[in-house]
Amino acid sequence: MWKNDKELFGLMRGTLFTAVVGDIMDTLGYLHQFVSPAIKPLRPDMVVAGRAMPVLEADVYEMRSSSGRTSVGEQPFGIMFEALDSLQEDEVYITTGSSLRYALWGGLMSTRAMHLRAAGAVLDGFVRDSGEILSLGFPTFSHGTYAQDQGPRGKVIDYRAPIEFHGVRVNPGDIVYGDRDGLLIIPQDIEQEVIGRALEKVATESDVRRAISDGMSTVEAFEKFGVM
């Protein structure tokens, strides 16, 4: 049904929505793939669909570590720049691990990510430079906006390693999919079955919608189509 990731993510952005994908994963026994509803798109019409590039963040309390025991601690922002520069086409920068004391993403990061043809950013925290991000149209999901800088407050300590985002396991290469109604993670080993079934369900729901519009009751519709 799709030849490559470009076609797959185009289908997801243009045809699917998170509710139907979540329903399919429920039927397959994957009942906890949505992250917290606190994670919202910066603009309601933003949709993110791409492969996870997980990033692990940590709180710090000084710009450069005074202990001298960690090379990461010596670097402002830790290895955030390396993580950002590693983004590949259709990947999503998805990060967690820090407190809600500062912004994890901004306008210059969005500019760099767009140049690399990344698919979006998902932050378990805040973003800043929101006007710039909105003008770029870069799909960005977060807790909201807050201008306080992460420089003396947080560092990236690892990337392209598994993380847990609000209790949901995120492995490198898993699909990150979000719209105004929620954001979920599709494990890579079930992606073909999930997306294939979701496309079928969308087609069936169109038939149900027409039947209900023509006067069929919801009881009859569910008995006939098995979808509601």
MOCOR-V317743 format. One record per helix or strand. SS is the DSSP state (H for helix, E for strand). FROM is the first residue (numbers start at 1). LEN is the number of residues. If there is no record, write none. Layout:
SS	FROM	LEN
SS	FROM	LEN
This chain:
H	5	10
H	18	10
E	34	1
E	40	2
E	48	12
H	72	3
E	78	1
H	80	6
E	91	6
E	103	3
H	107	9
E	120	4
E	126	2
H	130	7
E	140	3
E	144	2
E	154	6
E	163	3
E	168	3
E	175	5
E	182	5
H	188	26
H	218	8
